Amino acid sequence: MKLPRYVISKGKFLHYLPLIGKSTAQSLGPIIFVPYHIYRDLQTDNPNPKHVALLIHEETHRKRQKEIGYLRFAYKYLFYSKFRFQEELLAVKEAMKYLKKNKIHFDFDQKAKFYSGYLYLWPVSKEYAEKELKKIWDEV
């Protein structure tokens, strides 16, 4: 698939930085950074649907940052756990639409651990995150 110019590979160097890692993507302002192996896969004619869903997720963050304002979004995302979790739910909802349409499994347990964990500064309990994810899945 043809990627927009604002989607950039994190390259191999950034894989070693804490919290950035080789399996997460980030939308920072107008740019989306994705791990090198995912970037390469997304450029193929038949990319992994989970990688496409990840790109949809990050694109949602990118649009929200633009709507809210980059600095305001960053401030709220960093300092308000409720805002951070709600933003993740908005982004995951868009990714879920794609996954469900393509009959791709969504691992609620793993994602609930992820969204309730250290990377997001423990905004909610795992049980609450899983409940909210399942509610969204049923809605889409």
N, C-alpha and C positions, 0 to 999 in steps of 0.2 A: 504494500500500500504506500501511497505517497504521503509522507508526513509533512505537516506544516513546518515552516522555518523556525518557529519558536519551540519546537520539540528538539531537545538536544541530549545527546548521550553524556552521561556523567563521566564516561571514560573509565579507565581502570584505576587511576590514582584515587579518585573520590570514594571508591569502594572501601577504602581502609579507614575513612573518617568515622568516628562514633556517631550514631543516630542517622547517618546518611546511608551507609552500608551498600551492599550489592543487590539487595532485594526490594528496596523501597524507591518510590519515585517522589519527587517534590515539585510543587508548583510555587515558584518564587516570583511574585510579580507577574510580568508578562511571559515568563519562560517556564517551560516544563522540562525538568531533568529526569531522565529515565536511565536505569542501569544499562550498561553497554550491551549485554546479551539480549535484553528486551528490545532495545533500540534496533539492533540488527534483525531480530525476529519481526518487528513491526514493519520493516522495510520489505519483507518478502511478499509474494503474491497471496499467500495463505497464512497470515499470522495466527498465532495461538489466540483463541478467543479470550482467554483470561488476561492476556497482555492488552488486547483491544479494550477490555473492560477497565483495566488499570488506566489506560489513556483517557477514557471517558471520565473516570473518577477525577483525574487530575485536571482535565479540561473544565470540569464543573468548579473546582477550586479556583482555577484561573479566572473564570467568568465572575465568580463571586468576589474575588479580590478587586477586580476592575469595578464592579458595581458599588462596593462598599468603600473602596479607596484602599490602595496598597498598604499604607502605613496604619490606617485605622484597623484594617483586617488583621495585620500582623500583630498589633498591640492586643486586640481582643483575643486572637487565637492563642497567643502566648500566655496571657494573664487570666483568662476566664475559661475555666474547664467546661462549663455548660455550653458556652459558645463554640468551643473547640469540638465537643462531641456532636453538637447539632450540625455543624459544618461537615463533619465526617458522615453523618447520616444523610445529609443532602447529596453529598458526592456518591456515597455508596448506593443510594437509591437509583441514580442515573446508570451506574454500572450494572445494578441488578436488572434493570429493564432489558439491557442488552443480553445479559446472561440468561435470563428467563426466556426471552424470545428465542434464543438459540439452544434452549434445553441443556444448559451447562449447570452442573452442580455448584451450589454455594455452600461452603463449609461454615456453618453458623458457629460451631464451637471454636474453631481456630480463629475466625474473624472477631468473635466476641472477646477472646483472650487478647487479640491484637489491639482492638480499639479501647479496651479497658486497662491496658498495660502501660509499661514505663515509657514507651515511645510517645504516648499521648498524655503522659504525666498523670495516669490513673484517674481519669475524669469521672468514671462510674464503675460500679461493680460489674464483674463478668456476666452475672445473671441478668442484670438490667440491660446490658449491651445486647445480649443474646435475645432477650424478649423484644427489644426495639428492632433489631435486625429482622426477626421473624415477622413482626408486624409489617414492616416495610415490604418484605418479600410477598406477603399475602396481598398487599395493596397494588403492587405492580403487575 
